[in-house]
């Protein structure tokens, strides 16, 4: 049996960029955690004083933000600093995904709680101090805008953990906007139902965001294929390389945000230059951001492959 196996690690430049991105995200998360936690205390006291459910629900959401931002910061720090070992060969990078899953579930729970409280308020309206509510909600909007700006300067689009924290903050921002609108309506018309209705609208938005984060986290933990990849397209392109007979047992999964892995079996012609084929395959995979790959090469007449995924789609 003649076979070759290549495990190609991330390039030095890729590691440096990944570590730089983690450092930038850690700084953004810590600054966001500090701002959100401080204002959460202010908004909670203001909600109690003004009897505003919109402010109290937003303060509750900010509490979840504070927890999630703290967890996200810890996850990035642990994932980047704790090295891989013989037991955990990828280190603790997936701690980020566990944190993101917790954030998503927390968003879902908060949205349900806000909706229940709002429905109770609709049946038993409470008089709201609209002026105090307006002032506090306006300050909250400014704080959330500042935090959202800090997080968007990082790698929110690439890092699920940071993106889940950003979604929390954007939910808070919408909560502040809803509270401002409700305060204006109550101040101008005295219609107290504006407060719980604004809370329900915000809770539905939070529900959608929480579902998206939780679903994506579960997909990563279940080792699903990244959404942007088309396995049939990758298989077809690799099989066009001269000397490649077949590609099977193809698996693609995500270790953590921005860190995708691939493994496959490659059947090649007996006279083929296997090293040259490997180089060409790697060049193709780099286009798909698959820089961590394990490729097993098999001769065209090798019949002892025990893979049960030869026809996997």
N, C-alpha and C positions, 0 to 999 in steps of 0.2 A: 504494500500500500504506500502510495506516494501522496502526501498531503502537506499543505503549508497553512499556517495560521498566523494572522497578523492582528495584534491588538494595538491600535494607534491611539495614543493619548492626545489630549488637547495640546495645541502648539503653545510654545512659551508666550508668544504675544497674546494668544487667546486667554491664557491663564492670567496674565497681567491685567488685561482689560476686564476679565471677570472679577478679579479681586478689586480693581479700582471701582467698578460698578457697585460691588458690595459695600465698599467704604463710603461711597457717596450716598448710597441708600441708607446705610446705618446713621449717618449724620442727619439726613432728612427725616428719618423716622424718630430720632431722639428729639429733635427740635419740635416736630409736630406733636409728639407725646407731651412735652412740657407745656406747650401753648394750650392744647386741648384740655389737659387735666386742670390747669389753672382756671380756665373759663368755665369748665363744667361745674366747678364749685360755685362760681358766681351765678351761673344760670339756674342752678338748682335752688339756691336761696331766693333768687328773683322770681322763680316760678311759684314757690310757696307764698311769697309775699303778694304776688299779683293774682293768685288763684288760677293761673293759666295752665291748662293741660298741654297746650302746644309747647310752652316753655319747659314744662316738666318732662314731657315725652322727648323733647330735644335734648334735655339734660341727661335723660336716661340713655339716649342714643350716644351722647358724648361720653358717658361712662363706659359704654361698650367700645367706643373709639379708643379711649384711654387704655383699656385692657388690651385691645387688639393691637394698638400701636406698640405697647410695651412688649407683647408677645412677638410681634413682627421684628422688633429691634433685637430681642433676645435670639430669635430664630436665625436671623442673618449673622449675628455675631458668633453664635455657636457653630453654624454651618460653615463659616469661613475660617474659624480659628481652631476648631477641634479637628485634628488630622484623621485621615483614614487609617484603619488598622486591619489586622488579620481577621477580626470578627466582623467589622463594619467596613467593607472594602471601598465604599463610597463615602465614608465618613458620616457626618450628621446633616448633610445637605437637605435631606428630605424633611427635616424638622420644619423647614420653611413651609412645606406643603401641609403638614399637620396644623401649623399655625393658621394658614389660610383657610383650611377646612373649618377650624374652630370659629374663625371670624365669620365665615358664611353662615354657619348654623346659628351663631349669635345674632346676626342680622335677621334671620328668619324668626327667631324667638321674640326679638324686640318688636318687629312689625306686628306680630300677633298680639302682644301685650298692648301696644298703642291702640290697635283697633278695638280691643275689648274695652279699654278705658274710655275711648271716644264714644262708643255705643252707650255706655253707662251715662256719660255726660249728656248725650242727646235725650235720654229719658229723664235726667235730672239736671237741668241747666244750672250752672254756677256763674255768679256775676264775676266778671274779669276786670281787673284794673288795666285798661287798655294803654294808658300812657306809659306806665312802668314796663308793660309787656313790649311796647314798641321800642323803647330805649334799649332794653336788654337784647331783644331779638336783632336789632340793628348792629349792636356791638358783636353779637355772635356771628352775624353774616360776615363782618370784616375779619374776625378771627379765622373762620372757616375758609375764606378766600385766601388769606395768608398761608394757611396750612396746605391748602390744595396747590397753591403755587410752589411751595417748598417741595411737595411730593412729586409734582409733575416735572420738576427739574431733574429728578432721578431717572430711573429706568422703569417707570410704571407700566409701560406697554410690554416690556420683556419679562418683568418679574411679577409672578402671580401674587406673592406675598405683599409687595408694595402696592400692587394694583388693588388688592382687596382692602388695604388700609385707605387708599384713595377713594374707593367707592363708599366706605364708611363716611369719610369726610364730605364727599359730595352729597351724600344723604343728609348729613347735618346741615349743609348749606341750603338744601331744598327745605329742610325743616325750619331754618331761620327765615327764609323767604316766605314760607307759609305762615309762620307766626307773625311776621310783619304785616302781611296781607290781612290776616285775621284781626290784628290789633287796629288797623286802619278802619276796617269795616265796623268793628265794635264801637270804635270811637266816634264814627260818623253816624251810624244808624242805631247803635245799641243792640244789634242782633247778636246775642250770645252764642248762637249755634255755629257761628263762623269759626270759633276756636276748635271744637271737636271735629268739624268737617275738614278743616285744614290738617288736623292730625291724621285723619283717615287717608287723605290723599297722599301725604308723605309716607305713611306706613305701606301703602301699595307700591310705591316706588322703591322703598327699602326692601320689600319682599322680593321684587324682581331681581334686584342687585344681589341680594343674599343667595338666591337660587342659582344665579350664574356662577358666583364664586364657589359655592358648595359643589355644584355639578362638575366644574373644571377640576377642583381639588380631588374629587372622587375618581374622575377619569385618570388623573395622573397616578393616584395610589393603586388603581386597577391596571396600571401599565398600558393604558390605551394609546393608540397612535395620536400624535399631535394633529390637530384639525387641519393645519395648513399643508400637510403632506399627502400625496397620492401614491400609494404603494405600487399600483399598476404602472404608473408613469416611471417610477424609479426602476422597477423590474424590467420594463421595456427598454429603458435607456442603457442599463447595465448589459442586457443581453445583446445589444448591438455591437459591443466590443468584440473585435476579431479574436477568435479562439474561445469565447464563452459559449458553452453548449446549453447550460440551463442554470437557473437561480431558484433555489427553494429554501424552505425553513427560514423565511424572511421575517424578522421581528424588529419593530421600531417602538421605542418607549421613551418616556421622559423621566430622568432622575430627579431634577428640580427645574425651576424656571430657567430657560436658556441653556439647559444641559441635556441634550438628546443623545440617545444611544441606538446603535443598530447592530444586529448580528444576522448572519446568513450563511448558507452553504452555496458554493459556486462550483459548478461542474465545468471543466475546461477540456479542450482537446489535448491529447497526450503530448503533441509536439509544441504546444503553446508555451510562450515565455511567461511563466507565472508571476514573476516579479513585475514585469511590465504591465500585466493585467491588473495586478493589485494597485499599482500607481494610478492607472486610468480609472479604476473604480473609486479610489479615494478622491480624485479630482471631481468626479460626478457627485459624490456624497457631500463634498464641501459646498456645492451649490445649494444643497438642501439643508445646510447648517447641521450636518451630521458628521461632526468631527471626532466622535468617539465611536469607533467601529471595530467589530470582531468578525473576520471573514475566514471561513474554512474553505480551502480549495480541494476539490476532489477530481481525480482523473475521469475521463469520459466513460471508462469501463469499470469504475469503482461501484460495486453493487452492495456494499455492506452498510450503507447509510441507514440509520434507524430512525430518521426523521419521520414524524407523522404529519408534517405540514407541507408536503411537496406541492399540494394544490391549494395552499392557503391564499385567500383573497383579502 
